Amino acid sequence: MKYKIETVYENDDVIVLNKPCGLLSVSGGASLNNQNLLSLLKQSLKEVYILDRLDKDISGLIIFAKNKKTYKHFIALSESGRMIKKYYAVIEGRFEKRKGEINKPVKRGGSGRMSVHFNGKPSITKYFTLRSLKGAALMELSPLTYTRHQLRVHLYYMKHPIIGDKLYGDLKKQENYLRIMLHSARLEFEMPDGKKLKLKKDPPKEFMDILETLEQ
């Protein structure tokens, strides 16, 4: 399948893409031969380093460094909390508080599935309710740490799994949805030369179509 991949921003040091749902960020596991963003970029770039992966069925902004210096710069930004990322998510049910913070350590299990565990990696997610829906809510999620599957695990732990998440939600219920309702919407960061970037990308049509059905 051919995917339409939009370049949101590019210079000599970085390229930010709008990843479509269904496309892998990198190859791995049983999908070694499948098309993925990193492999596609390597066809045209001498060097490319992925900073943070988006799971296959998640869409939105994803950043790649074009050299080691920029990659190390972005890692330092992430570790110091100066790489700001915001996601849109549609969750089951609603939080009692409109905004708050989920501070729970996350650890990988023997099956590869992540879960909240007292001996896990410190993981913090801020949330803000944008809109109440029919048995659901549209949220803005801001990870302050970058643990694998952090947003999905935190929402599942709080008994508000992300709609369409077949790994952490109820499988029978989530099979009714074509995708995970999670979209990387905003990025804010400083380039190595001091230039500050603020990038934004609205969710794709299939995300909005599902959202519309929940507003009825």
ROLO-632379 format. One record per residue: residue number from 1; residue in three letters; x negated, y negated, z of N, C-alpha, C in turn. Coordinates in steps of 0.1 Angstrom, whole numbers, plus 5000, padded with zeros to 4 digits. Each point is the difference from the previous one (the first is absolute). Example, Ala and Ser with C-alpha at 12.3 -4.5 7.8 and 13.67 -1.06 7.14 Angstrom:
{1,"ala",{4868,5057,5078},{5009,4988,5000},{4991,4988,5000}}
{2,"ser",{5004,4989,4993},{4991,4989,5000},{5008,4989,5008}}
//
This chain:
{1,"met",{4992,5012,5000},{5008,4988,5000},{4991,4987,5000}}
{2,"lys",{5004,4991,4992},{4993,4987,5000},{5007,4990,5009}}
{3,"tyr",{4992,4994,5008},{5005,4990,5010},{4996,4986,4996}}
{4,"lys",{5009,4990,5002},{4997,4986,4998},{4993,4995,5012}}
{5,"ile",{4987,4996,4999},{4992,4996,5012},{4997,4985,4998}}
{6,"glu",{5005,4992,5008},{4998,4985,4999},{4988,4996,5008}}
{7,"thr",{4991,4992,4994},{4989,4994,5007},{5005,4987,5006}}
{8,"val",{5000,4999,5014},{5006,4988,5007},{4989,4990,5001}}
{9,"tyr",{4987,5004,5002},{4989,4991,5002},{4987,5007,4996}}
{10,"glu",{4991,4993,4994},{4987,5006,4997},{4989,4990,4998}}
{11,"asn",{4988,5002,5005},{4989,4993,4997},{4988,5009,5000}}
{12,"asp",{4988,4995,5001},{4988,5009,4999},{4998,5009,5012}}
{13,"asp",{5007,4997,5011},{4998,5008,5013},{5012,5009,5003}}
{14,"val",{5011,4997,4996},{5012,5007,5004},{5011,5001,4989}}
{15,"ile",{5008,5011,5001},{5012,5001,4992},{5011,5005,5009}}
{16,"val",{5011,4992,4999},{5012,5004,5008},{5011,5004,4990}}
{17,"leu",{5005,5012,5001},{5010,5006,4991},{5014,5001,5007}}
{18,"asn",{5010,5000,4992},{5014,5003,5005},{5002,5015,4997}}
{19,"lys",{4999,5009,5010},{5001,5014,4997},{5014,5004,4999}}
{20,"pro",{5004,5008,4989},{5013,5005,4999},{5002,5012,5008}}
{21,"cys",{5013,5002,5004},{5003,5012,5008},{4998,5012,4991}}
{22,"gly",{4995,5011,5005},{4997,5012,4993},{4986,5003,4995}}
{23,"leu",{4992,4989,5001},{4986,5001,4996},{4991,5001,5012}}
{24,"leu",{4991,5010,5000},{4990,5001,5010},{4990,4989,5001}}
{25,"ser",{4995,4997,5012},{4990,4990,5001},{4986,5006,4996}}
{26,"val",{4998,5012,5005},{4988,5008,4998},{5004,5015,4997}}
{27,"ser",{4991,5007,4994},{5003,5015,4999},{4997,5007,5013}}
{28,"gly",{5006,5012,5001},{4998,5007,5012},{5010,5012,5002}}
{29,"gly",{4996,5010,5007},{5008,5011,5003},{5004,5008,4987}}
{30,"ala",{5013,5003,4999},{5005,5007,4989},{5002,4991,4987}}
{31,"ser",{4997,4987,5002},{5002,4990,4989},{4987,4996,4994}}
{32,"leu",{4989,5009,5001},{4987,4996,4995},{5000,4995,4985}}
{33,"asn",{5008,5006,4992},{5000,4996,4986},{5011,4990,4996}}
{34,"asn",{5007,4995,5010},{5010,4990,4997},{4995,4986,4998}}
{35,"gln",{5007,4993,4992},{4996,4986,4998},{5000,4992,5013}}
{36,"asn",{4990,4991,5003},{5000,4992,5012},{4993,4987,4997}}
{37,"leu",{5003,4990,5008},{4995,4987,4998},{4984,4999,5000}}
{38,"leu",{4994,5007,5009},{4986,4999,5001},{4993,5005,4988}}
{39,"ser",{5004,5011,4995},{4995,5006,4988},{5002,4991,4987}}
{40,"leu",{5012,4994,5000},{5003,4991,4989},{4991,4988,5000}}
{41,"leu",{4997,4995,5012},{4991,4988,5001},{4986,5004,4996}}
{42,"lys",{4996,5012,5004},{4986,5004,4997},{4997,5001,4985}}
{43,"gln",{5010,5001,4992},{4999,5001,4986},{4995,4986,4994}}
{44,"ser",{5003,4989,5007},{4996,4987,4994},{4991,4992,5009}}
{45,"leu",{4998,5004,5013},{4991,4993,5009},{4988,5008,5004}}
{46,"lys",{4988,4993,5001},{4988,5007,5003},{5000,5005,5015}}
{47,"glu",{5006,4992,5009},{5001,5004,5014},{5014,4997,5004}}
{48,"val",{5006,5008,5009},{5013,4997,5006},{5001,5008,5013}}
{49,"tyr",{5005,4993,5010},{5002,5006,5013},{5014,4996,5005}}
{50,"ile",{5007,5011,5005},{5013,4998,5005},{4999,4996,5015}}
{51,"leu",{5008,4990,5004},{5000,4996,5014},{5010,5008,5008}}
{52,"asp",{5012,5000,4996},{5011,5007,5007},{5009,5006,4990}}
{53,"arg",{5003,5013,5003},{5009,5007,4991},{5015,4998,5002}}
{54,"leu",{5007,5000,4989},{5015,5001,5001},{5004,5014,4996}}
{55,"asp",{5009,5006,5008},{5004,5013,4997},{5008,5000,4986}}
{56,"lys",{5001,5012,4994},{5005,5001,4987},{5014,4993,4998}}
{57,"asp",{5009,5002,5009},{5013,4994,4998},{5002,4987,5007}}
{58,"ile",{4989,4993,5002},{5001,4986,5005},{4995,4991,4989}}
{59,"ser",{5006,4988,4999},{4997,4991,4989},{4994,4987,5006}}
{60,"gly",{4994,4992,4992},{4996,4987,5004},{4985,4997,4999}}
{61,"leu",{4996,4989,5007},{4986,4995,4999},{4990,5009,5005}}
{62,"ile",{4989,5003,4993},{4989,5008,5004},{4987,4994,4995}}
{63,"ile",{4990,4999,5008},{4988,4993,4998},{4988,5009,4997}}
{64,"phe",{4992,4997,4990},{4987,5007,4997},{4989,4990,5000}}
{65,"ala",{4989,5004,5005},{4988,4991,4999},{4991,5005,4988}}
{66,"lys",{4994,4991,4994},{4992,5003,4988},{4985,5002,5003}}
{67,"asn",{4996,4998,5012},{4986,5002,5004},{4999,5003,5015}}
{68,"lys",{4989,5005,5004},{4999,5004,5014},{5000,4989,5010}}
{69,"lys",{4994,4988,4996},{5000,4989,5009},{5015,4995,5003}}
{70,"thr",{5008,5000,4990},{5014,4996,5002},{5007,5010,5008}}
{71,"tyr",{4998,5013,4997},{5006,5011,5008},{4997,4999,5015}}
{72,"lys",{4987,4998,5003},{4996,4998,5014},{5007,4988,5006}}
{73,"his",{5001,4989,4993},{5006,4988,5004},{5015,5003,5004}}
{74,"phe",{5007,5007,4991},{5014,5004,5003},{5002,5009,5012}}
{75,"ile",{4990,5009,5001},{5001,5009,5012},{4998,4992,5013}}
{76,"ala",{4991,4991,5000},{4998,4991,5011},{5013,4992,5003}}
{77,"leu",{5006,4995,4990},{5013,4993,5002},{5011,5008,5006}}
{78,"ser",{5001,5013,4995},{5010,5009,5005},{4997,5003,5015}}
{79,"glu",{4988,5003,5003},{4996,5004,5014},{5002,4989,5010}}
{80,"ser",{4999,4987,4995},{5002,4989,5009},{5014,4994,5000}}
{81,"gly",{5009,5006,4992},{5014,4996,5000},{5002,4988,4991}}
{82,"arg",{4990,4996,4991},{5002,4989,4991},{5004,5003,4986}}
{83,"met",{5003,5013,4998},{5007,5004,4987},{5015,5002,5003}}
{84,"ile",{5008,4991,4996},{5014,5000,5003},{5008,5007,4990}}
{85,"lys",{5008,5010,5004},{5008,5008,4991},{5014,5000,5005}}
{86,"lys",{5010,4999,4991},{5014,5000,5004},{5007,5009,4991}}
{87,"tyr",{5009,5009,5005},{5007,5009,4992},{5015,4998,5003}}
{88,"tyr",{5008,5003,4989},{5015,5001,5002},{5003,5015,5002}}
{89,"ala",{5009,5002,5009},{5004,5014,5003},{5015,5000,5003}}
{90,"val",{5007,5010,4995},{5014,5002,5004},{5000,5013,5009}}
{91,"ile",{5005,4998,5012},{5000,5010,5010},{5014,5005,5004}}
{92,"glu",{5001,5012,5005},{5013,5005,5005},{5003,4992,5013}}
{93,"gly",{5013,4996,5002},{5004,4994,5012},{4994,4986,5002}}
{94,"arg",{5000,4995,5012},{4995,4986,5003},{4993,5000,5013}}
{95,"phe",{4990,4992,5001},{4994,4997,5013},{5009,4991,5009}}
{96,"glu",{4999,5002,5013},{5008,4992,5009},{4994,4985,4999}}
{97,"lys",{4987,4999,5000},{4993,4987,4999},{4997,4997,4986}}
{98,"arg",{5002,4987,4996},{4998,4996,4986},{4985,5002,4996}}
{99,"lys",{4991,4997,5010},{4986,5001,4997},{4993,5006,5012}}
{100,"gly",{4989,5006,4997},{4992,5007,5011},{4987,5006,4994}}
{101,"glu",{4995,5008,5009},{4987,5007,4996},{5000,5014,5005}}
{102,"ile",{4995,5009,4991},{4999,5014,5003},{4985,5003,5002}}
{103,"asn",{4996,5003,5012},{4986,5003,5003},{4999,5014,5005}}
{104,"lys",{4998,5009,4991},{4999,5014,5003},{4988,5007,4992}}
{105,"pro",{4992,5007,5007},{4988,5007,4993},{5006,5011,4990}}
{106,"val",{4993,5001,4989},{5004,5010,4990},{4989,5010,4997}}
{107,"lys",{5003,5013,4999},{4990,5010,4998},{5005,5010,4989}}
{108,"arg",{4990,5005,4993},{5003,5010,4989},{5001,5014,5007}}
{109,"gly",{5011,5007,4996},{5002,5014,5005},{4993,5010,4991}}
{110,"gly",{5001,5012,5004},{4994,5011,4992},{5006,5002,4986}}
{111,"ser",{5013,4996,4999},{5006,5001,4987},{4997,4988,4991}}
{112,"gly",{4993,4990,5005},{4997,4988,4992},{5010,4989,5002}}
{113,"arg",{5011,5004,5007},{5011,4990,5003},{4995,4992,5012}}
{114,"met",{5003,4987,5000},{4996,4991,5011},{5011,4999,5010}}
{115,"ser",{4996,4997,5012},{5010,4998,5011},{4994,4991,5011}}
{116,"val",{5010,4995,5008},{4995,4992,5012},{4995,5010,5010}}
{117,"his",{4988,4997,5005},{4993,5009,5009},{4992,4992,5010}}
{118,"phe",{5000,5003,5012},{4992,4992,5010},{4985,5000,4997}}
{119,"asn",{4995,5010,4993},{4986,5000,4997},{4997,4996,4986}}
{120,"gly",{5009,4992,4994},{4999,4996,4986},{4992,4987,4998}}
{121,"lys",{5000,4995,4988},{4993,4988,4997},{5010,4988,5003}}
{122,"pro",{4995,4990,5008},{5008,4988,5003},{5007,4995,4987}}
{123,"ser",{5013,4998,5001},{5007,4995,4988},{5011,4991,5004}}
{124,"ile",{5001,4988,4994},{5009,4990,5004},{5008,4995,4987}}
{125,"thr",{5013,4999,5001},{5008,4995,4990},{5010,4990,5005}}
{126,"lys",{5001,4988,4994},{5010,4990,5003},{5011,5001,4991}}
{127,"tyr",{5012,4998,5005},{5012,5001,4991},{5009,4988,5003}}
{128,"phe",{5008,4997,4989},{5009,4988,5000},{5012,5004,4991}}
{129,"thr",{5012,4999,5006},{5012,5004,4992},{5004,4988,4991}}
{130,"leu",{5000,5003,4987},{5004,4990,4990},{5015,5000,4998}}
{131,"arg",{5006,5012,5000},{5014,5001,4996},{5006,5013,5006}}
{132,"ser",{5012,4999,5005},{5008,5012,5005},{5008,5005,4988}}
{133,"leu",{5000,5013,4998},{5006,5007,4989},{5010,5010,5006}}
{134,"lys",{5006,5008,4991},{5010,5010,5004},{4992,5012,5006}}
{135,"gly",{5000,5001,5013},{4993,5011,5006},{4985,4999,4998}}
{136,"ala",{4995,4989,4997},{4985,4998,4997},{4996,4986,5002}}
{137,"ala",{4987,4997,4998},{4995,4986,5001},{4988,4998,4991}}
{138,"leu",{5000,4988,4994},{4988,4996,4992},{4990,4993,5010}}
{139,"met",{4988,5006,5000},{4990,4995,5010},{4988,4995,4992}}
{140,"glu",{4992,4991,5007},{4987,4996,4997},{4991,5006,5010}}
{141,"leu",{4990,5008,4995},{4991,5007,5008},{4986,4995,4998}}
{142,"ser",{4993,4997,5011},{4986,4995,4999},{4991,5009,5008}}
{143,"pro",{4992,5008,4993},{4990,5009,5007},{4988,4991,5005}}
{144,"leu",{4997,5002,5013},{4988,4993,5005},{4988,5010,5000}}
{145,"thr",{5003,5012,4997},{4989,5011,4999},{5004,5007,4987}}
{146,"tyr",{4991,5009,4996},{5002,5007,4987},{4998,5015,5001}}
{147,"thr",{5008,5006,5009},{5000,5015,5001},{5008,5006,4989}}
{148,"arg",{4996,5011,4995},{5007,5007,4990},{5015,5002,5004}}
{149,"his",{5009,4997,4991},{5015,5002,5002},{5005,4992,5012}}
{150,"gln",{4992,4990,5004},{5004,4993,5013},{5014,4995,5000}}
{151,"leu",{5005,4993,4990},{5013,4994,5000},{5011,5011,5000}}
{152,"arg",{4998,5010,4992},{5009,5011,4999},{5001,5007,5013}}
{153,"val",{4989,5003,5007},{5000,5007,5012},{5006,4992,5012}}
{154,"his",{4996,4987,5000},{5006,4992,5011},{5015,4998,4999}}
{155,"leu",{5005,4999,4988},{5015,4998,4998},{5007,5013,5004}}
{156,"tyr",{4994,5011,4996},{5006,5014,5003},{5000,5002,5015}}
{157,"tyr",{4989,4996,5007},{4999,5002,5014},{5011,4991,5007}}
{158,"met",{5003,4989,4995},{5010,4991,5006},{5014,5004,4996}}
{159,"lys",{5001,5012,4993},{5013,5005,4996},{5007,4991,4990}}
{160,"his",{4992,4993,4992},{5005,4992,4989},{4992,5003,4988}}
{161,"pro",{5000,5013,4995},{4991,5003,4988},{5003,4991,4988}}
{162,"ile",{4990,4999,4992},{5002,4992,4987},{5008,5008,4991}}
{163,"ile",{5010,4994,4994},{5009,5007,4991},{4993,5005,4988}}
{164,"gly",{5002,5013,4996},{4994,5006,4989},{4987,5007,5004}}
{165,"asp",{4996,5000,5013},{4987,5006,5004},{5003,5015,5003}}
{166,"lys",{4997,5009,4990},{5002,5014,5002},{4990,5007,5009}}
{167,"leu",{4989,4994,5003},{4990,5006,5009},{5004,4998,5014}}
{168,"tyr",{5004,4988,5004},{5003,4996,5014},{5014,4999,5003}}
{169,"gly",{5009,4999,4990},{5014,4999,5003},{5007,5013,4999}}
{170,"asp",{5013,5001,5002},{5008,5012,4998},{5001,5003,4985}}
{171,"leu",{4994,5011,4996},{4999,5004,4986},{5013,5000,4992}}
{172,"lys",{5010,5006,5006},{5013,5000,4993},{5006,4986,4998}}
{173,"lys",{4998,4992,5009},{5005,4986,4999},{4992,4992,4990}}
{174,"gln",{4987,5002,5001},{4991,4991,4991},{5000,5005,4986}}
{175,"glu",{5004,5012,4997},{5000,5005,4986},{5010,4992,4992}}
{176,"asn",{5009,4992,5006},{5010,4992,4992},{4993,4988,4994}}
{177,"tyr",{4988,4997,5004},{4993,4988,4995},{4988,5004,4991}}
{178,"leu",{4998,4992,4990},{4990,5003,4989},{4986,4996,5005}}
{179,"arg",{4999,4991,5010},{4987,4996,5004},{5000,4996,5015}}
{180,"ile",{4988,4998,5006},{4999,4995,5013},{5002,4985,4999}}
{181,"met",{5009,4995,5009},{5003,4985,5000},{4990,4992,5007}}
{182,"leu",{4987,5000,4995},{4989,4993,5006},{4992,4994,4988}}
{183,"his",{4998,4986,5001},{4994,4993,4990},{4990,4990,5006}}
{184,"ser",{4988,5000,4994},{4989,4991,5004},{5002,4987,4994}}
{185,"ala",{5005,4990,5007},{5006,4988,4995},{4990,4988,5000}}
{186,"arg",{4992,4999,5010},{4991,4988,5002},{4986,5004,5004}}
{187,"leu",{4990,4992,4995},{4986,5001,5004},{4995,4986,5002}}
{188,"glu",{4993,4999,5011},{4993,4987,5003},{4986,5003,5005}}
{189,"phe",{4990,4995,4993},{4986,5003,5004},{4991,4989,4995}}
{190,"glu",{4988,5000,5005},{4989,4991,4996},{4990,5007,4991}}
{191,"met",{4996,4994,4989},{4990,5006,4992},{4986,4997,5006}}
{192,"pro",{4990,5008,4995},{4986,4997,5005},{4996,4986,4998}}
{193,"asp",{5005,4993,4990},{4995,4986,4998},{5009,4990,5009}}
{194,"gly",{5009,5005,5008},{5008,4991,5009},{5013,4997,4994}}
{195,"lys",{5003,5003,4987},{5013,4997,4994},{5011,5009,5007}}
{196,"lys",{5011,4993,5004},{5011,5008,5006},{5011,5003,4990}}
{197,"leu",{5004,5012,5000},{5010,5005,4991},{5013,5004,5007}}
{198,"lys",{5011,4996,4994},{5013,5005,5005},{5008,5005,4988}}
{199,"leu",{5002,5013,5000},{5007,5007,4989},{5013,5006,5005}}
{200,"lys",{5010,5000,4991},{5013,5005,5003},{5006,5007,4988}}
{201,"lys",{5007,5011,5002},{5006,5007,4990},{5014,5006,5005}}
{202,"asp",{5010,4997,4993},{5014,5005,5004},{5001,5015,4997}}
{203,"pro",{5009,5007,5007},{5002,5014,4997},{5005,5003,4986}}
{204,"pro",{4997,5011,4994},{5005,5004,4987},{5015,5003,4999}}
{205,"lys",{5005,5001,4988},{5014,5002,4998},{5006,5012,5008}}
{206,"glu",{4993,5011,5000},{5006,5012,5006},{5001,4998,5016}}
{207,"phe",{4991,4992,5005},{5001,4997,5015},{5012,4991,5002}}
{208,"met",{5002,4990,4991},{5011,4991,5002},{5014,5007,4997}}
{209,"asp",{5000,5009,4991},{5012,5008,4997},{5005,5007,5012}}
{210,"ile",{4990,5007,5007},{5004,5008,5012},{5004,4990,5011}}
{211,"leu",{4993,4989,5002},{5004,4990,5010},{5014,4995,4997}}
{212,"glu",{5004,4998,4988},{5013,4995,4997},{5011,5010,5004}}
{213,"thr",{4997,5013,4999},{5010,5010,5004},{5002,4999,5015}}
{214,"leu",{4990,4996,5007},{5001,5000,5015},{5006,4987,5005}}
{215,"glu",{5002,4990,4991},{5006,4988,5004},{5015,5000,4998}}
{216,"gln",{5005,5010,4994},{5015,5001,4997},{5008,5004,5012}}
//
